């Protein structure tokens, strides 16, 4: 029985590979501790499988995910005070192999400062400013209360 279990375990490990890498702040290059890295099956799959393939980075921003079935995958990351990476990193997992390490860069959150003025240049009291982001392009609008 033990021999059967061992043979099954070794066979299962032979059909999978692993991925390691690092998550960094795109502006500073500093490692991001505690970022969540998610791996999804490649874009050619109609409904990506992302649910169980996750890891958190350590104090050096490094992560590792084992037992990934062979195939094409995309990885992205999320970290506090950073934007979720829209540009996924693609990689190939080969059975019994470790993929080349990847680096995922996350843009830090930003802030908006300024003044809302009427057409005559006078300030608009109590104006509400909203930021809308779509496809990496930001637009701003404001409305009077």
FENFEN-V740603 format. One record per residue. N is the residue number from 0. SS is DSSP state (2 for helix, 1 for strand, 0 for the rest). PHI is phi in whole degrees, 0 to 359 (* if undefined). D_FIRST is the distance of its C-alpha to the first C-alpha in whole Angstrom. Layout:
<<N | SS | PHI | D_FIRST> <N | SS | PHI | D_FIRST>>
//
This chain:
<<0 | 0 | * | 0> <1 | 2 | 298 | 4> <2 | 2 | 296 | 5> <3 | 2 | 294 | 5> <4 | 2 | 297 | 6> <5 | 2 | 297 | 9> <6 | 2 | 297 | 10> <7 | 2 | 296 | 11> <8 | 2 | 298 | 12> <9 | 2 | 294 | 14> <10 | 2 | 295 | 15> <11 | 2 | 296 | 17> <12 | 2 | 294 | 19> <13 | 2 | 291 | 20> <14 | 0 | 265 | 22> <15 | 1 | 235 | 23> <16 | 1 | 224 | 26> <17 | 1 | 218 | 28> <18 | 1 | 226 | 32> <19 | 1 | 226 | 34> <20 | 1 | 174 | 37> <21 | 1 | 218 | 40> <22 | 1 | 245 | 42> <23 | 1 | 229 | 46> <24 | 1 | 285 | 49> <25 | 0 | 296 | 51> <26 | 0 | 280 | 55> <27 | 0 | 249 | 54> <28 | 0 | 80 | 51> <29 | 0 | 287 | 49> <30 | 1 | 295 | 46> <31 | 0 | 252 | 45> <32 | 0 | 280 | 42> <33 | 0 | 78 | 40> <34 | 0 | 290 | 41> <35 | 1 | 260 | 38> <36 | 1 | 256 | 37> <37 | 1 | 241 | 36> <38 | 1 | 248 | 34> <39 | 1 | 240 | 35> <40 | 1 | 301 | 34> <41 | 0 | 316 | 37> <42 | 0 | 297 | 40> <43 | 0 | 284 | 40> <44 | 0 | 275 | 37> <45 | 0 | 304 | 40> <46 | 0 | 236 | 38> <47 | 0 | 302 | 36> <48 | 0 | 260 | 33> <49 | 0 | 238 | 34> <50 | 0 | 298 | 32> <51 | 0 | 253 | 29> <52 | 0 | 259 | 30> <53 | 1 | 223 | 32> <54 | 1 | 208 | 33> <55 | 1 | 251 | 36> <56 | 0 | 282 | 38> <57 | 0 | 273 | 38> <58 | 0 | 297 | 41> <59 | 0 | 258 | 42> <60 | 0 | 77 | 41> <61 | 1 | 264 | 38> <62 | 1 | 225 | 35> <63 | 1 | 210 | 31> <64 | 1 | 233 | 29> <65 | 1 | 256 | 26> <66 | 1 | 58 | 23> <67 | 1 | 266 | 26> <68 | 1 | 300 | 26> <69 | 0 | 303 | 28> <70 | 1 | 153 | 31> <71 | 1 | 267 | 35> <72 | 1 | 224 | 35> <73 | 1 | 238 | 38> <74 | 1 | 234 | 38> <75 | 1 | 217 | 41> <76 | 1 | 224 | 41> <77 | 1 | 220 | 43> <78 | 0 | 211 | 45> <79 | 0 | 304 | 47> <80 | 0 | 62 | 51> <81 | 1 | 223 | 50> <82 | 0 | 284 | 50> <83 | 0 | 292 | 47> <84 | 0 | 296 | 46> <85 | 0 | 276 | 48> <86 | 0 | 270 | 47> <87 | 0 | 286 | 43> <88 | 1 | 263 | 42> <89 | 1 | 270 | 40> <90 | 1 | 205 | 37> <91 | 1 | 247 | 35> <92 | 1 | 255 | 31> <93 | 0 | 254 | 29> <94 | 0 | 304 | 26> <95 | 0 | 74 | 24> <96 | 0 | 239 | 28> <97 | 1 | 259 | 30> <98 | 0 | 294 | 33> <99 | 0 | 300 | 36> <100 | 0 | 302 | 37> <101 | 1 | 245 | 40> <102 | 1 | 237 | 42> <103 | 1 | 250 | 43> <104 | 1 | 257 | 47> <105 | 1 | 248 | 48> <106 | 0 | 281 | 52> <107 | 1 | 291 | 53> <108 | 0 | 298 | 55> <109 | 0 | 243 | 58> <110 | 0 | 220 | 61> <111 | 0 | 241 | 64> <112 | 0 | 225 | 68> <113 | 0 | 164 | 71> <114 | 0 | 231 | 74> <115 | 0 | 259 | 75> <116 | 1 | 238 | 78> <117 | 0 | 287 | 81> <118 | 0 | 302 | 82> <119 | 0 | 275 | 85> <120 | 0 | 91 | 83> <121 | 0 | 278 | 83> <122 | 1 | 293 | 80> <123 | 0 | 263 | 78> <124 | 0 | 286 | 77> <125 | 0 | 74 | 74> <126 | 0 | 296 | 73> <127 | 1 | 255 | 69> <128 | 1 | 250 | 67> <129 | 1 | 237 | 64> <130 | 1 | 250 | 62> <131 | 1 | 242 | 60> <132 | 1 | 242 | 57> <133 | 1 | 215 | 56> <134 | 0 | 54 | 55> <135 | 0 | 68 | 55> <136 | 1 | 249 | 59> <137 | 1 | 256 | 61> <138 | 1 | 228 | 64> <139 | 1 | 235 | 66> <140 | 1 | 218 | 68> <141 | 1 | 218 | 70> <142 | 1 | 217 | 72> <143 | 0 | 275 | 74> <144 | 0 | 294 | 74>>
//
